[in-house]
């Protein structure tokens, strides 16, 4: 007759054997995924190498000079004259108020200047409490 300790040892060996095979196949699967990722990285590096070579060809001085002559001569661009640039005296100072349509700083003039004059403040309804009526009015279309 088989003793209980022998039966426990066989059961333990069987469980360990099953676990070993499971781990082995998981590792093989992961190695296959790693090999696929390595192949993808190599393909991307080769493609990047080709693209860098193409970029070097396209940015050569002779190529750029030909493109500039062909595209810029058609529009007859000329060098900038000093009179085309402004001077610092024409720039507004920070202390100057912003120029809004008119000198009236009311909300209507600001809304008109922002081209949203069709927005009107909502009038509070009588069901509101005095504290909610004192809150900021909402704009509605």
BASE-325383 format. One line per field, with one value per residue (C-alpha): x, y, z; residue in one letter. Coordinates in Angstrom, 2 decimals, always signed. Example, Ala and Ser with C-alpha at 12.3 -4.5 7.8 and 13.67 -1.06 7.14 Angstrom:
u +12.30 / +13.67
v -4.50 / -1.06
w +7.80 / +7.14
aa A / S
This chain:
u +0.00 / +1.15 / +1.78 / +0.16 / +3.53 / +4.46 / +1.11 / +1.65 / +5.15 / +3.82 / +1.05 / +3.53 / +5.86 / +2.95 / +1.90 / +5.48 / +5.81 / +2.62 / +3.81 / +7.19 / +5.59 / +3.26 / +6.14 / +8.19 / +5.46 / +4.83 / +8.54 / +8.61 / +5.62 / +7.26 / +10.51 / +8.56 / +6.97 / +10.39 / +11.85 / +8.96 / +9.52 / +13.26 / +12.49 / +10.12 / +12.78 / +15.35 / +12.91 / +12.13 / +15.84 / +16.48 / +13.56 / +14.85 / +18.28 / +16.74 / +14.68 / +17.76 / +19.53 / +16.60 / +16.51 / +20.21 / +19.64 / +16.70 / +18.51 / +21.66 / +22.63 / +22.22 / +18.76 / +17.61 / +19.09 / +17.18 / +13.92 / +14.40 / +15.17 / +12.17 / +9.59 / +10.81 / +11.57 / +7.99 / +6.69 / +9.44 / +10.39 / +12.73 / +14.91 / +13.27 / +13.74 / +14.42 / +11.23 / +9.10 / +9.99 / +8.35 / +10.12 / +9.75 / +8.16 / +5.05 / +4.42 / +1.82 / +2.97 / +1.62 / +0.08 / -2.09 / -5.70 / -6.82 / -8.62 / -12.28 / -14.90 / -15.50 / -14.52 / -17.57 / -16.35 / -19.87 / -20.67 / -22.68 / -19.75 / -17.39 / -19.85 / -20.27 / -16.51 / -16.31 / -19.01 / -21.31 / -23.77 / -26.69 / -25.89 / -28.04 / -27.89 / -30.65 / -33.10 / -33.61 / -36.93 / -39.19 / -38.87 / -35.21 / -34.18 / -32.53 / -29.14 / -29.29 / -30.49 / -27.39 / -25.23 / -23.57 / -26.12 / -25.75 / -25.58 / -28.12 / -28.62
v +0.00 / +3.56 / +5.71 / +9.16 / +10.94 / +9.14 / +10.10 / +13.75 / +13.71 / +12.35 / +14.95 / +17.72 / +16.48 / +16.38 / +19.95 / +21.18 / +19.41 / +21.01 / +24.47 / +23.98 / +23.25 / +26.23 / +28.60 / +27.13 / +27.84 / +31.32 / +32.14 / +30.84 / +33.02 / +36.08 / +35.37 / +35.24 / +38.61 / +40.04 / +38.78 / +40.40 / +43.71 / +43.52 / +42.94 / +45.94 / +48.13 / +47.10 / +47.85 / +51.28 / +52.06 / +51.12 / +53.32 / +56.19 / +55.82 / +56.08 / +59.12 / +60.87 / +60.26 / +61.70 / +64.72 / +65.29 / +65.18 / +67.60 / +70.14 / +70.43 / +73.99 / +73.56 / +72.01 / +74.80 / +77.51 / +76.13 / +75.99 / +79.50 / +80.89 / +79.16 / +80.06 / +83.43 / +84.94 / +84.34 / +86.71 / +89.27 / +89.72 / +92.57 / +93.24 / +95.18 / +98.92 / +100.58 / +102.64 / +99.48 / +98.96 / +101.02 / +102.81 / +102.44 / +105.86 / +104.65 / +101.84 / +102.61 / +102.75 / +100.32 / +103.19 / +104.16 / +102.92 / +100.48 / +102.09 / +101.01 / +102.35 / +105.69 / +106.91 / +105.44 / +102.50 / +101.12 / +97.45 / +98.13 / +99.84 / +97.04 / +94.43 / +96.40 / +96.61 / +92.84 / +92.41 / +90.61 / +93.42 / +91.04 / +89.56 / +91.19 / +90.70 / +88.46 / +90.22 / +88.45 / +86.68 / +87.56 / +84.02 / +84.60 / +85.55 / +88.94 / +87.30 / +85.53 / +88.71 / +90.50 / +87.90 / +88.64 / +88.67 / +85.98 / +86.80 / +85.16 / +85.32
w +0.00 / -0.78 / +2.21 / +2.43 / +2.36 / -0.88 / -2.42 / -1.36 / -2.88 / -6.23 / -6.24 / -5.51 / -8.29 / -10.74 / -9.85 / -10.21 / -13.56 / -14.83 / -13.59 / -15.27 / -18.66 / -18.27 / -17.51 / -20.39 / -22.96 / -21.55 / -21.86 / -25.45 / -26.30 / -24.76 / -26.62 / -29.88 / -29.10 / -28.25 / -31.53 / -33.46 / -31.64 / -32.42 / -36.12 / -36.10 / -34.47 / -37.07 / -39.91 / -38.41 / -38.03 / -41.67 / -42.78 / -40.64 / -42.21 / -45.70 / -44.69 / -43.28 / -46.59 / -48.54 / -46.23 / -46.84 / -50.59 / -50.43 / -48.25 / -50.33 / -51.22 / -54.97 / -54.58 / -52.26 / -54.50 / -57.50 / -55.55 / -54.20 / -57.64 / -59.20 / -56.55 / -55.30 / -58.71 / -59.84 / -57.16 / -57.83 / -54.23 / -53.46 / -50.44 / -47.62 / -47.54 / -44.17 / -44.57 / -44.45 / -40.81 / -38.12 / -35.33 / -31.59 / -31.20 / -33.09 / -30.58 / -27.89 / -24.30 / -21.74 / -19.78 / -22.77 / -22.47 / -25.16 / -28.07 / -27.86 / -30.25 / -28.55 / -25.11 / -23.38 / -21.25 / -20.75 / -21.19 / -24.37 / -26.05 / -25.06 / -26.38 / -29.61 / -29.97 / -29.52 / -32.19 / -29.81 / -29.24 / -29.75 / -26.34 / -23.67 / -19.92 / -18.63 / -16.34 / -13.02 / -12.64 / -9.66 / -8.26 / -7.45 / -3.97 / -3.39 / -2.85 / -6.22 / -7.96 / -6.69 / -8.41 / -11.72 / -14.62 / -17.26 / -20.97 / -23.29 / -27.02
aa X / X / X / X / X / X / X / X / X / X / X / X / X / X / X / X / X / X / X / X / X / X / X / X / X / X / X / X / X / X / X / X / X / X / X / X / X / X / X / X / X / X / X / X / X / X / X / X / X / X / X / X / X / X / X / X / X / X / X / X / X / X / X / X / X / X / X / X / X / X / X / X / X / X / X / X / X / X / X / X / X / X / X / X / X / X / X / X / X / X / X / X / X / X / X / X / X / X / X / X / X / X / X / X / X / X / X / X / X / X / X / X / X / X / X / X / X / X / X / X / X / X / X / X / X / X / X / X / X / X / X / X / X / X / X / X / X / X / X / X / X
